[in-house]
Amino acid sequence: MIDFRYHLVSIVAVFLALAIGIVLGSTELQGATLDTLRHTADSLQSRLNSDNNQLSNNQAQLSADQRFYTLAEPKLLAQTLAGDRIAIVTEPGAPSSVINGIKQAAADAGATVTLTIALQPKFNDLSGATFSSLQGINSQLASADGTVLDQPGDPQTVNQQQAAQLIASAIVLRSSTTIDPLTTAQAQNVLQYYAQQGYLTVTPAVGTVADALTTPATLAVLVPPGSAPTDGPNDPANQVLLGVAQEFAGASAATVVAGSVAGSSPPSSAMSLLRSSSVSSLVSSIDNADTTVGQISTIWALADQLAGGTPNSYGISGASAVSPSPAAAPTTTPTASTTPTPTTTGRAKSKK
């Protein structure tokens, strides 16, 4: 058995070793070794100061660039989408900086944002209860409106995509010069059904929902979440976004998916998944729409598609280009701005 004296000797030995180390350190480390350590510390401090100065300069330059683009945005976008109408569709967690920035950019371009459809978390739920609920609503609305529902390839999100088809048919058109089978009342009924069941909320830009639907938008901007999902690329929200984007691309004259820098860069983000999928050939994507530059690119991408351009990816994270080429301001009133004569049988729309 170890007695107290053994412990006492051990403790004394430890403190004796510590004292010897201090003495040796205060003598042996003097001279060349201590000078080397001081020189290394001074060098590291100098590099740190230099890096901090560079960071401050970069931040100042970035701030100046942002102020410049904010001032230049109205001039860069003037009349780019004169008379056009845009519907905004947001995923749960979509950044307000993107939404508000796009609204301002649209106004600077001469366009009107008709309404904002905010999809709710329930819309992305892939549980059995939601599956049955959406299936029932979709079937009921399609039957009432005479709509033939698409048959998507992904069985997990088939009901979400068919719901997106019906929502898109209610709020956007490919053209405003032909008659749509849906009346304003029918379009409003579609949105009310999904809203009452907690799948979305509808916010008209001005007036009432009926006012926004009387002359629907021809352009659509989808805003994904501001952060990447924790479940990775197979997260339900990511999968649902692909179906929503596909349906709006088919129902509108042009569709852009506009995300934030933080929400677009991770490999598990909705933007990364979109760009690696076949849907990327149907819609343009902007990964920095929380900046003025990205908001300008969003408007230019819509205008480019309207002019017959091919959808592309723009921004700073895995994009094909920084931005689209600047669109020339229209010299005549665009077709999309034509206000149809109200009828009792439908609204202006091209056949699908």
N, C-alpha and C positions, 0 to 999 in steps of 0.2 A: 504494500500500500504506500502511495506517495504521500509523504508528510509535509507539514507546513514549511519546514526548513528547505526542502527541495524547491518549493514554489518561490520562496524568498530568494534563493540563490539564482534561480532562473530569471526573476525580475531584475535583480541587480545586474546580471550578465547582459540583459537586453539594453538597459540604460547605459551600461559601460560601453557596449558596442556603438550605441547612438552617439555618445560623447566623443568616442574616437573618430567616428565618421565626420562629425562636425568639425573637429580639429583638423583632420586631414583635408576636408573640403575647403576650409578657410585658408589653408596653406598651399596645397598642391594645385588647386584650381586657379590660384593667382598666376599672373603672368600671361603666357601665350594662350593657354586654354580659355581663360576668362576673357581675354581680348577678342578671341575668335567668336565666342558666344555673344559678346556685345556687338561685334560687327554684324553678325547674322541677324540679331534682333533689330539693329538700326536699318539694315537692308530690307527686312520684311516690313518694318513700319513705313519706310519710304515707298515701297510698292503698294502698300495698303492706301497710303495717302494719294498716290497717283491714280489708283483704281477708283477711289472715292471721287476724285476730281473728274475723272472721265465719266463716271456714272452721273454726276451732277450735270455735266455738259450734255450728255445724251438725253437726260430727262428734260433739260431746258429746250433742246432742239425738238424733241417730241412734242412738248407743249406748244412750241411755236408753230410746228407743222399742223397740229390740231386746230389752233386758232386760225391759221391761214385757210385750211380746208373749210372750216365753219363759215368764214367770210366769203369764200369763193363758191360754196355749194350752190347758192341761188343762181349764180352766173353759169356754172358748169351744167346745171340741170334745166335751165330756163326753157320752157315749152317742149321739153323732151317727150313728155307724155300728155301734151295738151288735150284736155277733154276726155281722157281715158278714166276708167273707174277700176279701183283695186279693192279686192277683198283680202283681209288678213286672217289667217287661221293659225292659232297658237297651240302648241303642245303644253302639258302641265310643266311648270318650271321655266317657261319661256321668259327671257330677261326683258324687263320693261325698257332698258336702254335700247334694245333692238327695235321693239315695237314702236316706241315714241320717235326714235330716229328715222324709221321708215315712213312714218306718218308725215314728219316734217319734210323729208326728201320728196315724198310724193306731192306735197303741196308746192314745193319749189319747182317741181317739174310740170306743174299745171294739171296734175291729176287729182281725182277725188277718191278718198278712202270711203267706201260705202258702209262697211260694218266690220266688226271683229268677232270672229267665232273662237271662243276659248274652249278647247277640248278639255274635259275634266279627267282626273285620274281613273275614274270608272270606265272611261272609254278605252283605256289600255288594259283593262282587266281581262285576263284570258280564262277566268274560272267558268265552271259549268253554268252557274246562275246567270252570269253576264252573257254567255254564249246563247242561252235560251231566250233571254230578254231581248237582245239585239236581233236575233233571228226573227222573233215575233214582230218587232217593230218594223224591221226591213220588209218583211213579207206583206205586212198590212199596208204600208205606205206605197210599195211598188204596185200592189194590186189596185189601190185607189187611183194612182196616177198613171197606170198603164206602162210602168217602167219595167224593162227586162233587165234583171240584175246580172252583173258580171259574175263570172265564175273564176275567182283568183286561184292561183296555184298553191298558195299556202293555206292548208286547212285550219291552222291555228288562228289566223287572223281574217278568215273569210268574211265573218260578220262585220268586223270593223271596216274592212275595205268596201263592202257593199253599203254600209252606212255612210262612208265617205262619198260613195258614188251618188247617193240620194242627196246628201248635204251639198255636194258640188253642183248638182243639177238645180238646186234651189237658189244658189247665190252667185254663180258665175255662168257666163255664156262664151262660146267661141267667137260669136259675132253678134252685133246688135241689129242686124238688118233683116233677119227672117223670124218667123213665128215659132215660139216654143210651146210645146203641149201644156206646160205648167202655167197656171194663172198665178197672179200675185198671192191670192188666198191659199192656193195649194202649196206654193213655196213656203209661205209663212207657217202653214200647218206642219210641214216637214220639220222645220226648226223647233216648233213648239213641242212636238212629240219627243224629240231627243232631249230638249231642255227640261221638260217635266219629269223625265226619268233620270235626270242628273248626269247626262252624258256631255252636255255642253252648256255654255252661256252665250248669249247674243247681245252685242252692244253696238247699236247703230251709231255712226259718226255724228249724224244730226237727225233730228226728227224721230220718227218711229221705225220699227223694223219693216213695216209695210212700205214706208217711203223708200227705204234702201233697196227693197226687192222689186219695186215697180220698174226701175231701170237697173238691172243687175250689172255687176262688174264683168269685165272681160279678162281681167288679169288677177292673179292670185299670188300672195306671198305667204309661205309657210314658215313659222318660227319654231325651231326645235328647242329642247330644254337647254338651260344655260350651263349645265354640268353633265359630264358623262355618267351613265348609270353604273351602279356598283355591281350589277349582275353581268356586265360585259356586253359584247356585241349582240348576244341573243336575248337581251332584255326585251320584254314585251313592248315597251315604248318605242324602241328602235325598230322592231319588226312592224309595228302598226304604222309608223311614219312612212315606211316604204309604200304601203298600200294607199295611204292618204295622198302622198305625192303623186302616185301613178294616176289616181282618179282625177285629181285636180288638173294634172297635165292634159288629160284627155278631154276635160270639160271646158277648159279655158283657152284663150288665145296664147297665153304665156304664163308659166309658173316658175317661181324662184323659191328655193329654200335658203333662208337667211339666218345664220347662226352667229354666236359670239365666239371670240377667240378662245376663251376658257372652255367652252362647251364643244369646240370643234377639233381640238388638237389630239386628245387621247385616242388611241386605236379603238377603244370601246365606244366612242361617241357616235351619235346618230349621223353626224356629217361624214365620218369615216366610213360607216356602213353604207350610206347612200352612195358615196363616190365609188365604192367597190362593187356596186350592184348594177343590174341592167337599167334601173330607174334613172341612173345618171345620164342616160341618153335622152331622157324626156324632159328633164328640168335642169335649169342652171342652179348652181350652189355658190353661196358666198359665206366664207368662214369668219369674216371679221366685221359683221354688220353692226356690232356695238361701237364701231368707230365711224367717223364721218366719211372716211374713204370707202369703207364697206357699204355704207348707205348709198353713196353715190354709185358704187358698182351695182347695187341692187336695181336701181332705176335704169342704169345703162343696160343691164342684162335683160330686163323686161323689154326695153326698146329694141335691143338687138334681135330678140326672138320675134318681136312683132314685124321687124323688117326682113324676116326670113332667115336669120342667123341660127346656127346650131347651138343647142344648149351646151354649156361648158362649166368648169369649176374655176372659181376665182378667189383670191385671197392670199394667205400666207402659210397655210398648213396643208401641204400635199395638194395644192391647187395647180391647175395647168397654166394659169396666168394671174398676174396681179389684179387686173380688172379687164372688162370688155373695152373695146375701142369706143371713144366718145361718140354718142349718137348725135347726128345732125338734127337740129330743131326742125320740126315739120313746117313746110311752107303753106300747106293747106290744112283744112280741118280734117283730122283723121276719121276713118270710117267708124272706129269704135266709139266716137263721141256722138254719133247720130242718135237722137232721142226718138224711139219708136212711138207710133201712135197707139195709145192704149186700146186694147181690145178686150172682149169678154171671153175670148178663147185661149189667150195665152200672152206671153211676153215675147219680146224680140229675142230670137235665138236661132242659130244654125242647126241643121239636123246633124245628129251624131253618127 
